[in-house]
Protein backbone atom coordinates (compact mmCIF):
# COMPACT_ATOMS: atom_id res chain seq x y z
CA UNK A 1 0.00 0.00 0.00
CA UNK A 2 1.00 3.64 -0.47
CA UNK A 3 2.72 5.32 2.45
CA UNK A 4 1.25 8.06 4.64
CA UNK A 5 4.63 9.56 5.43
CA UNK A 6 7.17 9.11 2.68
CA UNK A 7 10.75 10.22 2.14
CA UNK A 8 11.40 10.83 -1.53
CA UNK A 9 15.13 10.48 -2.15
CA UNK A 10 15.65 13.12 -4.79
CA UNK A 11 18.92 13.82 -6.53
CA UNK A 12 16.71 16.09 -8.60
CA UNK A 13 16.87 16.01 -12.38
CA UNK A 14 18.17 19.25 -13.97
CA UNK A 15 14.77 20.25 -15.36
CA UNK A 16 13.26 20.00 -11.88
CA UNK A 17 16.10 22.03 -10.41
CA UNK A 18 16.29 24.80 -12.97
CA UNK A 19 12.68 25.31 -14.00
CA UNK A 20 10.33 27.80 -12.35
CA UNK A 21 7.36 25.42 -12.57
CA UNK A 22 7.58 24.57 -8.86
CA UNK A 23 5.41 24.97 -6.84
CA UNK A 24 2.73 24.34 -9.45
CA UNK A 25 -0.82 25.59 -9.05
CA UNK A 26 -2.06 22.10 -9.99
CA UNK A 27 -0.15 18.95 -9.03
CA UNK A 28 -0.82 15.50 -10.49
CA UNK A 29 0.48 12.58 -8.42
CA UNK A 30 0.51 9.10 -9.94
CA UNK A 31 1.30 6.15 -7.71
CA UNK A 32 1.92 2.73 -9.22
CA UNK A 33 2.55 -0.59 -7.52
CA UNK A 34 4.15 -3.21 -9.76
CA UNK A 35 3.29 -6.89 -9.63
CA UNK A 36 5.93 -9.14 -8.04
CA UNK A 37 8.62 -10.19 -10.49
CA UNK A 38 7.65 -7.56 -13.08
CA UNK A 39 10.08 -4.76 -12.17
CA UNK A 40 12.59 -5.36 -15.01
CA UNK A 41 9.79 -5.19 -17.56
CA UNK A 42 8.29 -2.16 -15.83
CA UNK A 43 11.60 -0.27 -15.79
CA UNK A 44 12.02 -0.82 -19.53
CA UNK A 45 8.48 0.33 -20.30
CA UNK A 46 8.63 3.39 -18.04
CA UNK A 47 11.90 4.51 -19.61
CA UNK A 48 10.41 4.02 -23.09
CA UNK A 49 7.40 6.12 -22.04
CA UNK A 50 9.68 8.97 -20.94
CA UNK A 51 11.59 8.75 -24.22
CA UNK A 52 8.30 8.94 -26.14
CA UNK A 53 7.30 12.06 -24.17
CA UNK A 54 10.58 13.61 -25.23
CA UNK A 55 10.03 12.82 -28.90
CA UNK A 56 6.50 14.20 -28.58
CA UNK A 57 8.00 17.41 -27.12
CA UNK A 58 5.60 17.47 -24.22
CA UNK A 59 5.93 20.77 -22.36
CA UNK A 60 5.21 19.59 -18.78
CA UNK A 61 7.61 18.08 -16.24
CA UNK A 62 7.14 14.50 -15.02
CA UNK A 63 9.44 13.43 -12.20
CA UNK A 64 9.75 9.68 -11.57
CA UNK A 65 10.52 8.45 -8.04
CA UNK A 66 11.65 4.91 -7.24
CA UNK A 67 11.34 3.25 -3.84
CA UNK A 68 14.83 2.90 -2.39
CA UNK A 69 14.22 1.51 1.12
CA UNK A 70 11.39 -0.69 2.38
CA UNK A 71 10.46 -2.27 -0.94
CA UNK A 72 11.08 -2.04 -4.66
CA UNK A 73 7.68 -2.26 -6.34
CA UNK A 74 6.24 1.24 -5.81
CA UNK A 75 6.71 4.21 -8.13
CA UNK A 76 5.53 7.82 -7.79
CA UNK A 77 5.28 10.36 -10.64
CA UNK A 78 4.78 14.09 -10.03
CA UNK A 79 3.59 16.44 -12.79
CA UNK A 80 2.87 20.17 -12.45
CA UNK A 81 0.44 22.41 -14.33
CA UNK A 82 -0.45 26.09 -14.02
CA UNK A 83 -4.21 25.45 -14.26
CA UNK A 84 -6.88 22.82 -14.90
CA UNK A 85 -7.09 24.21 -18.42
CA UNK A 86 -3.42 23.31 -18.82
CA UNK A 87 -4.23 19.76 -17.69
CA UNK A 88 -6.89 19.54 -20.40
CA UNK A 89 -4.58 21.11 -22.98
CA UNK A 90 -1.81 18.63 -22.16
CA UNK A 91 -4.21 15.70 -22.54
CA UNK A 92 -5.38 17.05 -25.87
CA UNK A 93 -1.79 17.49 -27.04
CA UNK A 94 -0.88 13.93 -26.08
CA UNK A 95 -4.10 12.52 -27.49
CA UNK A 96 -3.79 14.19 -30.88
CA UNK A 97 -0.03 14.08 -31.40
CA UNK A 98 1.82 11.79 -33.81
CA UNK A 99 2.99 9.57 -30.94
CA UNK A 100 -0.49 9.08 -29.47
CA UNK A 101 -0.67 5.41 -30.40
CA UNK A 102 2.81 4.69 -29.06
CA UNK A 103 2.07 6.44 -25.75
CA UNK A 104 -1.27 4.67 -25.37
CA UNK A 105 0.29 1.28 -26.17
CA UNK A 106 3.07 1.79 -23.63
CA UNK A 107 0.60 2.88 -20.96
CA UNK A 108 -1.57 -0.19 -21.61
CA UNK A 109 1.45 -2.48 -21.34
CA UNK A 110 2.39 -0.83 -18.06
CA UNK A 111 -1.16 -1.24 -16.76
CA UNK A 112 -1.04 -4.97 -17.46
CA UNK A 113 1.81 -5.48 -14.96
CA UNK A 114 0.51 -3.20 -12.19
CA UNK A 115 -1.02 -4.41 -8.95
CA UNK A 116 -2.45 -0.95 -8.20
CA UNK A 117 -2.55 2.56 -9.65
CA UNK A 118 -3.79 5.77 -8.06
CA UNK A 119 -3.93 9.15 -9.79
CA UNK A 120 -4.65 12.30 -7.80
CA UNK A 121 -4.99 15.90 -8.89
CA UNK A 122 -4.42 18.51 -6.19
CA UNK A 123 -4.47 22.31 -5.90
CA UNK A 124 -1.72 24.29 -4.20
CA UNK A 125 -2.58 26.02 -0.91
CA UNK A 126 -0.04 28.83 -0.48
CA UNK A 127 -1.63 30.06 2.76
CA UNK A 128 -0.68 26.77 4.44
CA UNK A 129 2.77 26.53 2.85
CA UNK A 130 5.83 27.61 4.81
CA UNK A 131 8.50 29.72 3.09
CA UNK A 132 7.43 28.20 -0.24
CA UNK A 133 9.56 30.33 -2.56
CA UNK A 134 12.76 30.49 -0.52
CA UNK A 135 14.36 27.30 -1.75
CA UNK A 136 16.85 26.43 -4.46
CA UNK A 137 15.63 23.18 -5.98
CA UNK A 138 19.01 22.47 -7.47
CA UNK A 139 20.13 21.62 -3.91
CA UNK A 140 17.27 19.26 -2.97
CA UNK A 141 18.18 15.70 -2.09
CA UNK A 142 15.27 14.52 0.05
CA UNK A 143 11.56 15.30 0.22
CA UNK A 144 8.98 14.45 2.83
CA UNK A 145 5.53 13.64 1.44
CA UNK A 146 2.76 13.45 4.04
CA UNK A 147 -0.72 12.39 2.87
CA UNK A 148 -3.48 12.87 5.42
CA UNK A 149 -7.26 13.19 5.63
CA UNK A 150 -9.01 16.24 7.08
CA UNK A 151 -12.72 15.98 7.85
CA UNK A 152 -14.84 19.01 6.96
CA UNK A 153 -15.48 19.57 10.66
CA UNK A 154 -11.71 19.75 11.28
CA UNK A 155 -10.82 22.10 8.44
CA UNK A 156 -10.75 25.30 10.50
CA UNK A 157 -8.69 23.68 13.26
CA UNK A 158 -6.41 22.09 10.68
CA UNK A 159 -5.61 25.48 9.13
CA UNK A 160 -5.12 26.97 12.57
CA UNK A 161 -2.74 24.17 13.59
CA UNK A 162 -0.58 24.58 10.49
CA UNK A 163 -0.49 28.37 10.73
CA UNK A 164 0.37 28.11 14.42
CA UNK A 165 3.31 25.86 13.62
CA UNK A 166 4.36 28.19 10.81
CA UNK A 167 4.33 31.17 13.21
CA UNK A 168 6.42 29.25 15.74
CA UNK A 169 8.98 28.28 13.12
CA UNK A 170 9.08 31.80 11.68
CA UNK A 171 9.73 33.37 15.11
CA UNK A 172 12.61 30.95 15.62
CA UNK A 173 13.75 31.56 12.03
CA UNK A 174 13.75 27.83 11.33
CA UNK A 175 14.88 27.19 7.78
CA UNK A 176 12.23 24.72 6.65
CA UNK A 177 10.12 24.84 3.49
CA UNK A 178 6.92 22.93 2.77
CA UNK A 179 4.09 22.95 0.27
CA UNK A 180 0.51 21.90 1.00
CA UNK A 181 -1.84 20.63 -1.71
CA UNK A 182 -5.51 19.71 -1.34
CA UNK A 183 -6.71 16.95 -3.65
CA UNK A 184 -9.52 17.71 -6.08
CA UNK A 185 -9.99 14.23 -7.52
CA UNK A 186 -8.58 10.75 -7.04
CA UNK A 187 -8.74 10.59 -3.24
CA UNK A 188 -11.37 10.89 -0.48
CA UNK A 189 -12.73 14.40 0.05
CA UNK A 190 -10.49 16.23 2.48
CA UNK A 191 -7.26 14.50 1.50
CA UNK A 192 -4.27 16.83 1.81
CA UNK A 193 -0.66 16.32 0.79
CA UNK A 194 2.31 18.07 2.35
CA UNK A 195 5.62 18.04 0.48
CA UNK A 196 8.77 19.18 2.25
CA UNK A 197 12.23 19.15 0.63
CA UNK A 198 15.58 18.76 2.38
CA UNK A 199 19.15 19.24 1.26
CA UNK A 200 20.35 16.61 3.73
CA UNK A 201 18.75 14.29 6.25
CA UNK A 202 20.92 16.06 8.82
CA UNK A 203 18.30 18.81 8.67
CA UNK A 204 15.76 16.34 10.05
CA UNK A 205 17.70 15.49 13.22
CA UNK A 206 16.69 18.54 15.33
CA UNK A 207 12.99 17.66 15.13
CA UNK A 208 12.97 13.95 14.35
CA UNK A 209 10.98 13.12 17.51
CA UNK A 210 8.18 15.43 16.41
CA UNK A 211 8.87 15.41 12.71
CA UNK A 212 5.53 15.98 10.99
CA UNK A 213 3.37 17.25 13.85
CA UNK A 214 0.57 18.22 13.73
CA UNK A 215 -0.10 16.40 10.47
CA UNK A 216 0.40 12.81 11.64
CA UNK A 217 -0.85 13.07 15.20
CA UNK A 218 -4.15 14.83 14.53
CA UNK A 219 -5.11 14.01 10.95
CA UNK A 220 -5.34 10.47 9.64
CA UNK A 221 -4.31 9.10 6.27
CA UNK A 222 -6.80 7.31 4.06
CA UNK A 223 -4.04 4.85 3.23
CA UNK A 224 -1.98 2.54 5.43
CA UNK A 225 0.65 4.26 7.63
CA UNK A 226 3.70 2.84 5.90
CA UNK A 227 7.03 4.55 5.32
CA UNK A 228 9.05 4.37 2.12
CA UNK A 229 12.18 6.01 0.75
CA UNK A 230 12.22 6.89 -2.94
CA UNK A 231 14.93 7.77 -5.42
CA UNK A 232 14.59 9.82 -8.60
CA UNK A 233 14.73 7.71 -11.75
CA UNK A 234 16.42 9.82 -14.42
CA UNK A 235 15.57 7.23 -17.06
CA UNK A 236 11.85 7.50 -16.35
CA UNK A 237 11.68 11.26 -15.73
CA UNK A 238 10.89 13.90 -18.33
CA UNK A 239 12.65 16.10 -19.32
CA UNK A 240 15.85 14.14 -18.83
C-alpha positions in Angstrom: 0.0 0.0 0.0 1.0 3.6 -0.5 2.7 5.3 2.4 1.3 8.1 4.6 4.6 9.6 5.4 7.2 9.1 2.7 10.7 10.2 2.1 11.4 10.8 -1.5 15.1 10.5 -2.2 15.6 13.1 -4.8 18.9 13.8 -6.5 16.7 16.1 -8.6 16.9 16.0 -12.4 18.2 19.2 -14.0 14.8 20.2 -15.4 13.3 20.0 -11.9 16.1 22.0 -10.4 16.3 24.8 -13.0 12.7 25.3 -14.0 10.3 27.8 -12.3 7.4 25.4 -12.6 7.6 24.6 -8.9 5.4 25.0 -6.8 2.7 24.3 -9.4 -0.8 25.6 -9.1 -2.1 22.1 -10.0 -0.2 19.0 -9.0 -0.8 15.5 -10.5 0.5 12.6 -8.4 0.5 9.1 -9.9 1.3 6.1 -7.7 1.9 2.7 -9.2 2.6 -0.6 -7.5 4.1 -3.2 -9.8 3.3 -6.9 -9.6 5.9 -9.1 -8.0 8.6 -10.2 -10.5 7.7 -7.6 -13.1 10.1 -4.8 -12.2 12.6 -5.4 -15.0 9.8 -5.2 -17.6 8.3 -2.2 -15.8 11.6 -0.3 -15.8 12.0 -0.8 -19.5 8.5 0.3 -20.3 8.6 3.4 -18.0 11.9 4.5 -19.6 10.4 4.0 -23.1 7.4 6.1 -22.0 9.7 9.0 -20.9 11.6 8.7 -24.2 8.3 8.9 -26.1 7.3 12.1 -24.2 10.6 13.6 -25.2 10.0 12.8 -28.9 6.5 14.2 -28.6 8.0 17.4 -27.1 5.6 17.5 -24.2 5.9 20.8 -22.4 5.2 19.6 -18.8 7.6 18.1 -16.2 7.1 14.5 -15.0 9.4 13.4 -12.2 9.7 9.7 -11.6 10.5 8.5 -8.0 11.6 4.9 -7.2 11.3 3.2 -3.8 14.8 2.9 -2.4 14.2 1.5 1.1 11.4 -0.7 2.4 10.5 -2.3 -0.9 11.1 -2.0 -4.7 7.7 -2.3 -6.3 6.2 1.2 -5.8 6.7 4.2 -8.1 5.5 7.8 -7.8 5.3 10.4 -10.6 4.8 14.1 -10.0 3.6 16.4 -12.8 2.9 20.2 -12.4 0.4 22.4 -14.3 -0.5 26.1 -14.0 -4.2 25.4 -14.3 -6.9 22.8 -14.9 -7.1 24.2 -18.4 -3.4 23.3 -18.8 -4.2 19.8 -17.7 -6.9 19.5 -20.4 -4.6 21.1 -23.0 -1.8 18.6 -22.2 -4.2 15.7 -22.5 -5.4 17.0 -25.9 -1.8 17.5 -27.0 -0.9 13.9 -26.1 -4.1 12.5 -27.5 -3.8 14.2 -30.9 0.0 14.1 -31.4 1.8 11.8 -33.8 3.0 9.6 -30.9 -0.5 9.1 -29.5 -0.7 5.4 -30.4 2.8 4.7 -29.1 2.1 6.4 -25.7 -1.3 4.7 -25.4 0.3 1.3 -26.2 3.1 1.8 -23.6 0.6 2.9 -21.0 -1.6 -0.2 -21.6 1.5 -2.5 -21.3 2.4 -0.8 -18.1 -1.2 -1.2 -16.8 -1.0 -5.0 -17.5 1.8 -5.5 -15.0 0.5 -3.2 -12.2 -1.0 -4.4 -9.0 -2.5 -1.0 -8.2 -2.6 2.6 -9.6 -3.8 5.8 -8.1 -3.9 9.2 -9.8 -4.7 12.3 -7.8 -5.0 15.9 -8.9 -4.4 18.5 -6.2 -4.5 22.3 -5.9 -1.7 24.3 -4.2 -2.6 26.0 -0.9 0.0 28.8 -0.5 -1.6 30.1 2.8 -0.7 26.8 4.4 2.8 26.5 2.9 5.8 27.6 4.8 8.5 29.7 3.1 7.4 28.2 -0.2 9.6 30.3 -2.6 12.8 30.5 -0.5 14.4 27.3 -1.8 16.9 26.4 -4.5 15.6 23.2 -6.0 19.0 22.5 -7.5 20.1 21.6 -3.9 17.3 19.3 -3.0 18.2 15.7 -2.1 15.3 14.5 0.1 11.6 15.3 0.2 9.0 14.4 2.8 5.5 13.6 1.4 2.8 13.4 4.0 -0.7 12.4 2.9 -3.5 12.9 5.4 -7.3 13.2 5.6 -9.0 16.2 7.1 -12.7 16.0 7.9 -14.8 19.0 7.0 -15.5 19.6 10.7 -11.7 19.7 11.3 -10.8 22.1 8.4 -10.7 25.3 10.5 -8.7 23.7 13.3 -6.4 22.1 10.7 -5.6 25.5 9.1 -5.1 27.0 12.6 -2.7 24.2 13.6 -0.6 24.6 10.5 -0.5 28.4 10.7 0.4 28.1 14.4 3.3 25.9 13.6 4.4 28.2 10.8 4.3 31.2 13.2 6.4 29.3 15.7 9.0 28.3 13.1 9.1 31.8 11.7 9.7 33.4 15.1 12.6 30.9 15.6 13.7 31.6 12.0 13.8 27.8 11.3 14.9 27.2 7.8 12.2 24.7 6.7 10.1 24.8 3.5 6.9 22.9 2.8 4.1 22.9 0.3 0.5 21.9 1.0 -1.8 20.6 -1.7 -5.5 19.7 -1.3 -6.7 17.0 -3.6 -9.5 17.7 -6.1 -10.0 14.2 -7.5 -8.6 10.8 -7.0 -8.7 10.6 -3.2 -11.4 10.9 -0.5 -12.7 14.4 0.1 -10.5 16.2 2.5 -7.3 14.5 1.5 -4.3 16.8 1.8 -0.7 16.3 0.8 2.3 18.1 2.4 5.6 18.0 0.5 8.8 19.2 2.3 12.2 19.2 0.6 15.6 18.8 2.4 19.2 19.2 1.3 20.4 16.6 3.7 18.7 14.3 6.2 20.9 16.1 8.8 18.3 18.8 8.7 15.8 16.3 10.1 17.7 15.5 13.2 16.7 18.5 15.3 13.0 17.7 15.1 13.0 13.9 14.3 11.0 13.1 17.5 8.2 15.4 16.4 8.9 15.4 12.7 5.5 16.0 11.0 3.4 17.3 13.9 0.6 18.2 13.7 -0.1 16.4 10.5 0.4 12.8 11.6 -0.8 13.1 15.2 -4.2 14.8 14.5 -5.1 14.0 11.0 -5.3 10.5 9.6 -4.3 9.1 6.3 -6.8 7.3 4.1 -4.0 4.8 3.2 -2.0 2.5 5.4 0.6 4.3 7.6 3.7 2.8 5.9 7.0 4.5 5.3 9.0 4.4 2.1 12.2 6.0 0.7 12.2 6.9 -2.9 14.9 7.8 -5.4 14.6 9.8 -8.6 14.7 7.7 -11.7 16.4 9.8 -14.4 15.6 7.2 -17.1 11.8 7.5 -16.3 11.7 11.3 -15.7 10.9 13.9 -18.3 12.6 16.1 -19.3 15.9 14.1 -18.8 
